Amino acid sequence: PSMTGSRLGQPLDQLMQLDLPEINGLHLHNLCEQGFDPLARTVAAIEPYLSAHKGRFQWLNLGGGHMLTQPDYNTEALIALLKRLSSDYAAQIYLEPGTAIAFDAGILVGEVLDVTDNDGPIAILDISATCHMPDVLEAPYRPAMLNEASEDGVNVTLGGPSCLAGDVIGTYTFPDMPERGQRLAFLDQAHYSMVKTTTFNGMRMPSIAIWNSQTDALKLVREFNFSDFERRLS
């Protein structure tokens, strides 16, 4: 978010030149899946501005992107920083919930519909990168697949069933060529997939289910069908 040319926010050097007496809080967000040190550098960068307007701000929002649930996150340093900021500037301090609270939660399960070859093995799944896991194309990134084989095996490109030429999840290694009907599970899919799914091409959204790892019980929460696509049309 703080890269050169970003449409988000106001560059700090420009903010320093503005007189905005009606503003009583400051919101910053320039982290993404980061530890404590980048936050400390960010706070150090904005403190001259905070000091110049000491007593003016009632709240300070440090945004999201803090990987608080990671074992190596320096929580003690974070707590000390938040306490100091609150004390020094008499402001309410906020941290936004982010990926950390749902990190490694949720899997997206798909099924192989067809296998083909076009300058390499291809498997078509019933899940779509553009419809069900759009961050694969937007970020972009390659989602981890459960039980992916090591380097030895067959490299297969996995694609979705939509008409979009770029509806490709990625290339994965299998012990053997996957077969029709074989199920595949992609990991860490809870935090963005459900809120960003689309019904492009009339694609059905994935059913939502809760699995109890202790009892192996599976509870179906919701299923979707073509009527959900129809209701979204203008």
Secondary structure, DSSP 8 states (H G I E B T S, - for coil): --STT-SSS--HHHHTT---TT--EEE----SSB-HHHHHHHHHHHHHHHHHTTTT-SEEE--S-B-TTSTT--HHHHHHHHHHHHHHHT-EEE----GGGGTT---EEEEEEEEEESSSEEEEESS-HHHH-THHHHTT----BTT---SSSEEEEEE-SSS-TT-EEEEEEESS---TT-EEEESS-TTTHHHH---GGG-----EEEE-TTT--EEEEE---HHHHHHT--
